[in-house]
Amino acid sequence: MARLGPVDFEDRLTLVEHLDELRTRIVICLATLAVAFGLCFWQNHLLLEIANRSLPNTREPITFSVSEPFMTTVTIAGYAALVISLPLILYQAYAFILPALTDRERKVILPFLFMVPVLFIAGVVFAYFVVFPAAVNFLLNFNTDEFNIQVRARDYYGFFAITLGAIGVLFQIPVGVLAVTRLGIITPEQLAKNRRYAILVIAVVAMLLPGTDPVTMLISMVPLILLFEGSVIFARIFGRPPEPAAEAELNVTEPPPSGPA
């Protein structure tokens, strides 16, 4: 029978046991997604209402096919279920790779495991309350005298989900910065010295966000730059790889026996 809890570093499992454990954890993730999807689909009216709050009061998404209302609702419920299930999915991934990690490596990875969902949710919240309303307001009021602007449900909700998801992923900058510095790939001093290149990359990525105009591009850039600068500060404090002497000290289990008196 497969284990549901994490395997210890000292445990030795056969290939069949590893595959059985992997199957069990995948089943748990899929079951969690299914339950979350059922809950989100049950509350789909609330989800759609939340997504529609950025639209002006006079506008309502329209559909052009018989199946579009259903398929759009399923898509929105699926995105919401994935966000809700993310913490448990990350835990299952961590628990599966746990046997390959030493105690020191666990202490390094565990903070990153907590940071990923927290930063993702922070990015989604920022996008929902700041970036997305600004983008909708600008785009729906651009050249209104020249176009009969209508909001198609499928395109609007897809734009909504992709924008919030993309900002949530971009908020993982601190995780990436701390990971590369902790692994010794690059030093915090090198990051600080080349920050202009990092700002350029952030600007390009913000420009590539779906439907982002110059105004919302600048709004998206501000927190990303602040996250990068904060990551450099944290990397100076916590992100340096352990010194060889300290690492060797961690591997010592017992003091050497003393000589004869």
Residue pairs with C-beta under 8 A, 6 or more apart in sequence:
2 17
2 20
2 21
2 23
2 24
3 21
3 24
4 24
4 28
5 95
6 94
6 95
6 98
7 13
7 21
7 95
7 98
7 99
8 98
8 99
9 98
9 99
9 101
9 102
9 103
11 99
13 21
13 99
21 96
22 96
25 92
25 93
25 95
25 96
28 88
28 92
29 85
29 88
29 89
29 92
32 85
32 88
32 89
33 81
33 82
33 85
33 89
36 80
36 81
36 82
36 84
36 85
37 77
37 78
37 81
39 81
39 84
40 47
40 76
40 77
40 78
40 80
40 81
40 84
41 73
41 74
41 77
44 73
44 76
44 77
47 76
47 77
47 80
48 73
48 76
48 157
51 76
51 156
51 157
51 160
52 60
52 61
54 132
54 133
54 136
54 137
54 160
55 61
55 136
55 140
55 151
55 156
56 140
59 140
59 151
60 151
61 151
61 152
61 153
61 156
61 157
62 150
62 151
62 152
62 153
63 69
63 72
63 152
63 153
63 154
64 152
68 153
68 154
69 153
71 154
72 153
72 154
72 157
75 157
75 158
75 161
76 157
76 161
79 161
79 165
83 120
83 121
83 124
86 116
86 117
86 120
87 117
90 113
90 116
90 117
91 113
94 109
94 110
94 113
98 106
101 109
103 250
104 242
104 247
104 250
108 182
112 175
112 178
112 179
115 174
115 175
116 172
116 175
119 168
119 171
119 172
119 174
119 175
120 168
120 169
120 171
120 172
121 168
122 168
122 171
123 164
123 167
123 168
123 169
123 170
123 171
123 172
124 164
124 165
124 167
124 168
126 167
126 171
126 223
127 163
127 164
127 166
127 167
127 168
128 164
130 219
131 163
131 167
131 216
131 219
131 220
132 160
132 163
132 164
134 215
134 216
134 219
135 163
135 211
135 212
135 213
135 216
138 213
138 215
138 216
139 211
139 213
140 149
140 151
142 213
159 210
159 211
162 210
163 209
163 210
163 211
163 212
166 209
166 210
167 209
167 220
170 205
170 206
170 220
170 224
171 223
171 224
171 227
173 224
173 227
173 228
173 231
174 227
174 230
174 231
174 234
176 231
177 191
177 228
177 231
177 232
177 234
177 235
177 239
178 231
178 234
178 235
178 238
178 239
180 186
181 187
181 188
181 191
181 235
181 239
181 240
181 241
182 235
182 238
182 239
182 240
182 241
183 241
184 241
187 240
188 232
188 235
188 236
188 239
188 240
191 198
191 231
191 232
191 235
192 232
195 228
195 229
195 232
198 228
199 225
199 228
202 221
202 224
202 225
202 228
203 217
203 221
205 224
206 212
206 217
206 218
206 220
206 221
206 224
207 217
209 216
209 217
209 220
212 220
242 250
